Amino acid sequence: MPHLPDIDAVRAQFPSLAREMVLLENAGGSQVPWYVADAIRDHLLNDYVQLGAGYPASDRATATVERAHRFMDRFVNGEGLGRVILGSSCTSLMHVLAHSISRTIQPGDEIVVCEQGHEANIGCWLELERYGAVIRWWRVSPETGSLDLEDLRSVLSERTRIVAFPHVSNLLGEIVDVKAVATMVHAAGGRVVVDGVAYAPHRAIDVRDWNVDFYAWSTYKVYGPHMGGLFARHDAIAELQGPNHFFIPEDEIPYKFELGGVSHEGCAGLCALPRLLAFLANDQSVAAADAETCDFEVVQQAFATMAAMEAPVQKRLLERLGAHDSVRIVGPVSDDIRVRVSTVSMVHASIDPRRIVEIACSAGFGIRHGHMYAHRLCTQMHIETDPGVVRISPVHYNTVSEIDRLCDVLEETLSK
């Protein structure tokens, strides 16, 4: 069991948590520590200039962007193995990747997409049909929404080029065995594109251990600025032509895939994130933590702390919701942190999800309803996409007390 910091000290890192609204919709976007916000502000006020111009402010801005990229490489344990491409969102990066792969598609090449996925990792691949690609579906169980590796095996062939799937469903919270999938797909000669958006706020990303080709996540859901990251293994990205301007060399990675460049102020915010990681990892030099010295061991320790802090919160939420006969938890009912993350969706036998969210909101709790961009998953599970499910998604800075207060507010409604 990792050392667990005082919860009040953790919450003090996030000024927005001091407001009256209890934020339990973190799967839609987490809050940021004060020093991430300060780093963005400082950049905008002091170094808000174009890169590579040669004067001091430009040199500082250039160094910030380069430092953020190097840190992101280490953040996912990908240093030396590949590079992290940064962009405005996971969705935009997936479209850049799919567009680049479309140039290499031969008629009859097969793309496997997963019904459990966020649309960001589905729609862009379906567009490759116009280039002659054949779409295969990795189907889910209509009852549980879960995936079966044998079902994947049955759709793989010698023509498989890409298998695109989520590490965690942002509706179900269920953890998929990425390493096992990657091993199976590579044995068939294909490459994997993993959507890690719903996994990344809760556990450390380890692209080296999982042997993935591409892995995407949203930095704004992992306590940072509104950006997305896409790790690309060297050999996988070398097969592709980046879409950025023709005069940018093909081997200038990641810039060749970063159309128009990245958010400079966002990179400044990313460079401040090691302070949070060092704090959660119980590193004694928290104030001196920076993007150059933060290594993957600190990242692992920090996320081990987050998982341990989330475990009792996840357990209580599943217990309280599961106590109602009229409530169906959409996803694993297990509170085992090896099985799921703390993103929990539910439907009620008779109460409209909109009404449940309305009651919670009026009492000061931020949760939401909808299909959560898992539109196809909802359809397959016979859940109306509008209003969809009710989703409650705590992270490490939320508390058992907040879960109890929310469930107390909803007790009478859910008992109907």
C-alpha positions in Angstrom: 0.0 0.0 0.0 1.5 3.3 -1.0 1.8 6.2 1.4 -1.5 8.1 1.3 -1.3 11.9 1.7 -3.9 13.8 3.7 -7.0 14.3 1.6 -7.3 17.9 2.7 -3.7 18.5 1.5 -4.5 16.9 -1.8 -7.6 19.0 -2.3 -5.7 22.1 -1.4 -3.7 21.7 -4.7 -7.0 22.3 -6.6 -8.5 25.7 -5.8 -11.7 24.9 -7.8 -12.6 22.2 -5.2 -13.2 24.9 -2.6 -16.4 26.0 -4.3 -19.8 24.7 -3.1 -20.4 22.5 -6.2 -19.2 19.0 -5.7 -17.5 17.9 -8.9 -18.3 14.3 -9.8 -18.1 14.5 -13.6 -14.3 14.1 -13.8 -14.6 11.7 -16.8 -15.6 14.7 -18.8 -12.6 16.7 -17.6 -10.6 16.9 -14.3 -9.6 20.0 -12.4 -6.1 21.5 -12.4 -3.7 22.3 -9.6 -3.0 25.9 -9.0 0.6 25.7 -10.2 -0.6 24.3 -13.6 -2.9 27.3 -14.0 -0.1 29.7 -12.8 2.3 28.2 -15.4 -0.2 28.9 -18.2 -0.7 32.4 -16.9 3.0 33.1 -16.6 3.6 31.9 -20.1 0.8 34.1 -21.6 2.1 37.2 -19.7 5.9 36.7 -20.4 6.6 34.4 -23.3 3.5 34.5 -25.5 5.5 34.6 -28.8 6.2 32.4 -31.8 8.8 29.7 -31.6 12.2 29.7 -33.2 12.7 33.4 -33.8 16.0 33.7 -31.9 15.2 36.3 -29.3 15.0 35.5 -25.6 11.2 35.2 -25.2 11.1 33.0 -28.3 13.9 30.9 -27.0 12.1 30.4 -23.8 8.8 29.5 -25.5 10.7 27.0 -27.8 12.3 25.4 -24.8 8.9 25.1 -23.0 7.3 23.3 -25.9 10.3 20.9 -26.3 10.4 20.2 -22.6 6.7 19.4 -22.6 7.2 16.8 -25.4 10.1 15.2 -23.6 8.2 15.0 -20.4 5.1 13.5 -22.1 7.4 10.8 -23.6 8.5 9.9 -20.1 5.0 10.3 -18.6 3.9 7.3 -20.7 7.2 5.4 -20.3 7.9 5.8 -24.0 11.2 7.7 -23.9 13.4 6.3 -26.7 10.6 4.0 -27.9 8.5 6.6 -29.7 7.2 10.1 -29.5 4.1 11.8 -28.1 2.3 14.0 -30.6 0.3 16.8 -29.0 -2.9 18.3 -30.3 -6.1 20.0 -29.3 -7.9 16.8 -28.3 -7.9 13.0 -28.6 -10.5 13.2 -31.3 -8.5 15.6 -33.5 -5.4 13.4 -33.1 -7.3 10.2 -34.0 -8.4 11.9 -37.2 -4.9 13.0 -38.0 -3.7 9.5 -37.5 -6.5 7.9 -39.5 -5.9 10.4 -42.3 -2.2 9.5 -42.4 -2.9 5.8 -42.4 -5.5 6.3 -45.2 -2.6 7.2 -47.6 -1.2 3.7 -47.1 -4.4 1.7 -47.4 -4.7 -1.0 -50.1 -8.1 -2.3 -51.2 -9.0 -5.2 -48.9 -7.0 -4.0 -45.9 -9.0 -4.7 -42.8 -9.7 -2.3 -40.0 -11.1 -3.7 -36.8 -13.2 -1.2 -34.7 -14.7 -1.8 -31.3 -18.3 -1.3 -30.4 -17.3 -0.4 -26.8 -15.3 2.6 -28.0 -15.7 6.3 -27.8 -16.7 7.6 -31.2 -13.3 9.4 -31.5 -11.8 6.0 -32.1 -14.5 4.7 -34.4 -15.8 7.3 -36.8 -12.4 8.3 -38.2 -11.7 4.6 -39.1 -15.0 4.1 -40.8 -14.0 6.9 -43.2 -11.2 4.6 -44.5 -13.8 2.5 -46.3 -13.7 5.1 -49.1 -10.1 4.1 -49.7 -10.9 0.4 -50.0 -10.6 -0.6 -46.4 -12.9 -3.4 -45.1 -14.4 -2.7 -41.6 -14.6 -5.5 -39.1 -16.4 -5.1 -35.8 -15.2 -6.3 -32.4 -18.7 -6.8 -30.9 -19.7 -6.4 -27.2 -22.0 -8.5 -25.1 -25.5 -6.8 -25.5 -26.2 -7.6 -21.8 -23.0 -6.4 -20.2 -21.2 -4.4 -22.8 -18.1 -6.4 -22.1 -15.5 -7.6 -24.6 -14.2 -11.1 -25.2 -10.7 -11.7 -26.6 -12.0 -14.8 -28.5 -14.5 -12.6 -30.3 -11.6 -10.4 -31.4 -9.6 -13.5 -32.5 -12.4 -14.5 -34.8 -12.3 -11.2 -36.8 -8.5 -11.1 -37.2 -6.9 -12.2 -40.4 -3.8 -11.8 -42.5 -5.4 -8.6 -43.9 -5.7 -6.9 -40.5 -4.0 -3.6 -40.6 -5.4 -1.8 -37.5 -7.3 -2.8 -34.4 -8.8 0.3 -32.6 -10.3 -0.2 -29.1 -10.6 1.5 -25.7 -8.4 0.7 -22.7 -11.4 1.7 -20.6 -15.0 2.4 -21.7 -15.9 5.9 -20.7 -19.4 4.6 -20.0 -18.7 1.2 -18.4 -15.5 1.9 -16.5 -14.3 -1.6 -17.4 -10.5 -2.2 -17.9 -9.5 -4.1 -21.0 -6.3 -6.1 -21.1 -4.3 -4.0 -23.5 -1.2 -6.1 -23.4 -3.1 -9.3 -24.3 -4.9 -7.5 -27.2 -1.6 -6.1 -28.5 0.1 -9.5 -28.4 -2.8 -11.1 -30.3 -3.0 -8.3 -32.9 0.7 -8.3 -33.5 0.7 -12.0 -34.0 -1.8 -11.4 -36.8 0.4 -8.7 -38.3 -1.7 -5.7 -37.4 -1.1 -2.6 -35.3 -3.2 -1.4 -32.3 -4.6 2.0 -31.7 -5.7 2.4 -28.1 -8.0 5.1 -26.7 -6.7 5.6 -23.2 -8.8 8.7 -22.3 -10.9 7.0 -19.6 -7.9 5.0 -18.2 -5.3 7.8 -18.0 -6.9 9.8 -15.1 -6.7 6.7 -12.8 -3.6 4.6 -13.6 -0.2 5.1 -15.1 0.2 4.7 -18.8 2.9 2.2 -19.7 3.3 1.9 -23.5 6.6 0.0 -23.1 5.1 -2.8 -21.1 1.9 -3.1 -23.2 3.9 -2.9 -26.5 1.3 -0.7 -28.1 1.7 1.1 -31.5 -0.4 4.1 -30.8 -2.0 5.3 -27.5 -4.1 8.4 -27.1 -5.4 10.3 -24.1 -6.7 13.7 -23.1 -4.4 15.8 -20.9 -7.4 17.8 -19.7 -8.8 14.7 -18.0 -5.4 14.1 -16.3 -5.2 17.3 -14.3 -3.7 19.4 -17.1 -4.7 21.9 -19.9 -7.2 21.2 -22.6 -5.0 19.2 -25.0 -4.7 15.6 -26.3 -1.7 13.3 -26.5 -0.9 10.5 -28.9 2.0 8.2 -28.3 3.4 6.7 -31.6 6.0 4.0 -31.6 9.0 4.8 -33.8 8.5 1.9 -36.3 4.8 2.5 -36.5 5.0 6.3 -37.2 7.8 5.7 -39.7 5.4 4.0 -42.0 3.3 7.2 -42.3 3.5 10.6 -43.9 2.6 13.4 -41.6 0.0 15.9 -42.8 1.9 19.1 -41.8 3.4 21.5 -44.4 5.3 19.9 -47.3 8.6 21.7 -46.4 8.7 20.1 -42.9 10.9 17.0 -43.1 9.2 13.7 -42.8 11.4 12.7 -39.9 10.7 15.8 -37.8 8.5 14.0 -35.4 6.2 15.0 -33.6 6.0 18.3 -35.5 5.1 16.7 -38.8 1.9 15.5 -37.2 1.1 18.6 -35.3 -0.8 20.8 -37.7 -0.1 24.4 -37.1 1.9 23.5 -34.0 0.7 22.9 -30.5 -0.7 25.2 -27.7 2.4 26.9 -26.3 0.6 27.9 -23.1 -0.8 24.3 -22.8 2.8 23.0 -23.0 3.7 25.4 -20.1 0.9 23.9 -18.1 2.0 20.3 -18.8 5.5 21.3 -17.6 4.0 22.1 -14.2 2.3 18.8 -13.8 5.3 17.0 -12.2 4.7 19.0 -9.0 1.4 17.2 -8.5 3.0 13.8 -9.3 5.9 14.4 -6.9 3.4 15.4 -4.2 1.3 12.3 -4.7 4.5 10.1 -4.9 5.6 11.5 -1.5 8.7 12.9 -3.1 10.5 15.1 -0.6 11.5 17.7 -3.2 8.0 18.6 -4.4 8.7 22.3 -4.8 11.7 21.5 -7.1 9.9 19.0 -9.2 10.0 19.8 -12.9 9.5 18.4 -16.3 13.2 17.6 -16.8 13.7 15.6 -13.6 10.3 13.8 -13.3 10.9 10.2 -14.3 8.5 7.3 -14.9 9.0 5.9 -11.4 7.5 9.1 -9.9 4.6 8.8 -12.4 4.0 5.2 -11.3 4.1 6.0 -7.6 1.8 9.0 -8.0 -0.8 6.9 -9.9 -0.5 4.1 -7.4 -1.5 6.7 -4.7 -4.4 7.9 -6.8 -5.7 4.3 -7.3 -5.4 3.6 -3.5 -7.3 6.9 -2.8 -10.0 6.1 -5.3 -10.6 2.5 -4.1 -12.8 3.3 -1.1 -14.7 6.0 -3.0 -15.4 3.5 -5.8 -16.4 0.8 -3.4 -18.9 3.1 -1.6 -20.4 4.4 -4.8 -21.1 0.9 -6.1 -22.4 -0.2 -2.7 -24.8 2.7 -2.4 -26.1 2.4 -6.0 -26.3 -1.3 -5.8 -28.5 -1.2 -2.7 -31.4 -0.1 -4.9 -33.3 -2.9 -6.7 -34.5 -0.4 -9.4 -31.0 0.7 -10.3 -28.9 -1.1 -12.9 -25.2 -0.4 -12.9 -24.1 -0.3 -16.5 -20.7 -2.0 -16.4 -18.9 -4.2 -13.9 -20.5 -4.4 -10.4 -17.2 -5.4 -8.9 -15.3 -2.8 -6.9 -12.0 -4.4 -7.7 -9.6 -1.7 -9.0 -8.0 -4.3 -11.3 -11.4 -4.7 -13.0 -12.7 -1.2 -13.3 -12.0 2.5 -12.7 -14.3 4.7 -10.7 -16.3 5.9 -13.6 -19.8 4.5 -12.8 -22.9 4.6 -15.0 -26.4 3.6 -14.1 -30.0 3.5 -15.3 -33.2 3.4 -13.2 -36.1 1.2 -14.0 -38.6 4.1 -14.1 -36.9 7.4 -13.4 -35.6 9.4 -16.4 -31.8 10.0 -16.2 -32.5 13.7 -16.8 -34.5 13.9 -13.6 -31.9 12.2 -11.5 -29.2 14.6 -12.8 -31.5 17.6 -12.2 -32.1 16.6 -8.6 -28.3 16.1 -8.0 -27.5 19.4 -9.7 -30.1 21.4 -7.6 -28.4 20.0 -4.5 -24.9 21.1 -5.6 -23.5 18.0 -7.3 -22.0 18.0 -10.8 -22.9 14.8 -12.6 -24.3 14.2 -16.0 -26.5 12.0 -18.3 -26.1 11.0 -21.9 -24.5 8.5 -24.2 -21.1 9.8 -23.3 -20.0 9.6 -27.0 -20.4 5.8 -26.7 -23.4 6.0 -28.9 -22.9 2.6 -30.6 -22.4 0.9 -27.3 -25.6 2.3 -25.9 -27.5 1.1 -29.0 -26.1 -2.4 -28.8 -27.0 -2.5 -25.0 -30.6 -1.3 -25.8 -30.1 1.9 -23.8 -31.8 5.0 -25.3 -29.0 7.3 -26.4 -31.1 10.3 -25.3 -31.3 10.5 -22.3 -28.7 7.7 -22.0 -27.2 6.8 -18.6 -26.5 8.7 -15.4 -22.7 8.9 -15.0 -20.8 9.6 -11.7 -17.1 9.7 -12.1 -14.9 10.6 -9.0 -11.1 10.6 -9.0 -8.5 10.7 -6.3 -9.4 14.1 -4.9 -13.1 13.1 -4.3 -14.1 11.6 -0.9 -16.4 8.9 0.5 -18.2 11.7 2.3 -19.1 13.3 -1.1 -20.4 10.0 -2.4 -22.6 9.6 0.7 -23.9 13.1 0.5 -24.8 12.6 -3.2 -26.5 9.2 -2.5 -28.4 10.7 0.4 -29.8 13.4 -1.9 -30.8 10.7 -4.4 -32.0 8.1 -1.9 -35.7 8.7 -2.1 -35.7 9.0 -5.9 -33.6 5.8 -6.5 -35.8 3.9 -4.0 -38.9 4.3 -6.2 
